[in-house]
Amino acid sequence: MTPEIKNIAVFTSGGDAPGMNAAVRAVVRASIYYKKEIFGIYRGYEGMIENDLVKLNARSVSNIIQRGGTILKSARSKEFRTEEGRAQAYQHLKARHIDALVAIGGDGTFTGLHKFYEEYKMPVICIPGTIDNDLAGTDYTIGYDTATNTAVDAIDKIRDTALSHNRLFFIEVMGRDSGQIAINSGIAGGAVAIIIPEEETTIDQLIEKLDETARNNKKSSLVVVAEGGKSGNALEIAQQVKERYSYYDTKVTILGHLQRGGAPTYFDRVLASRMGVAAIEGLLQGETDVMVGIQNGKIVYNDFELTMSKEKEIEAEALRIAKILAI
């Protein structure tokens, strides 16, 4: 029989994402609803090692559902990667009688928690909180919708100035290993080309596309570049194009961490709320060493090893649509 869970701790780890606070709120209130004690761990694994925990109640998470970032803070922890660091974290958790953990983060967070579970068999469950939407086993991750909307809003504003001049703008969005933000903000923003890590676009191919649009009498163009594109980042690509193609006045805008901040969209708030409740209910039903996901609108639980071993692919339909509309 699975031992009864009485005390749960929640933490956020890795890069922050809009909607993390909504997930924390849902975890806290679902725990209280099911008559469990709930603790917050500050600064992720670093706070776990340093015993930086506090007991939470329903009022602790009032007025945070609309806030970006994370009230529990986040930090990287090299020490947690060591056996000694994880042992120290476990001792602190047991001293507080913590029976289970809920982590909100991305693949790095999941890797650490999976290792912790293997060593100590404490029930653990993860909620996917990352703007990259790059985790297999879920259609959406918390923060992705907000980050993509932020990128689209910026692209719309840049288009206004591009239309006022004969300009070509390269707009760099986040996505070191994933083109999810780039492909969908590019489609929504009317980009003439979208450069993503999953698909190679050569400079020759890009110039051919730009030349085609110029022949169609297009006076301005936008190219959306994921920061991890195989041809380089936006600055590098823009420089290569500028040296070989003079039809447009070339400019570069790097959105950077702008995409991490801001109030989460309704979609991310609802997604985070559903996943937060599902995390607590999953733990109480015996789920452990899993990630909460959403597939076709329904909550699912995915084994960590499956989630971490599979890469999430860009939808072929999105790539097809982008190419059709870029004329």
Summary of the structure (lengths in Angstrom):
residues: 327
radius of gyration: 21.9
end to end distance: 61.7
largest distance: 71.1
contacts: 1213
relative contact order: 0.17
helix: 45%
strand: 20%
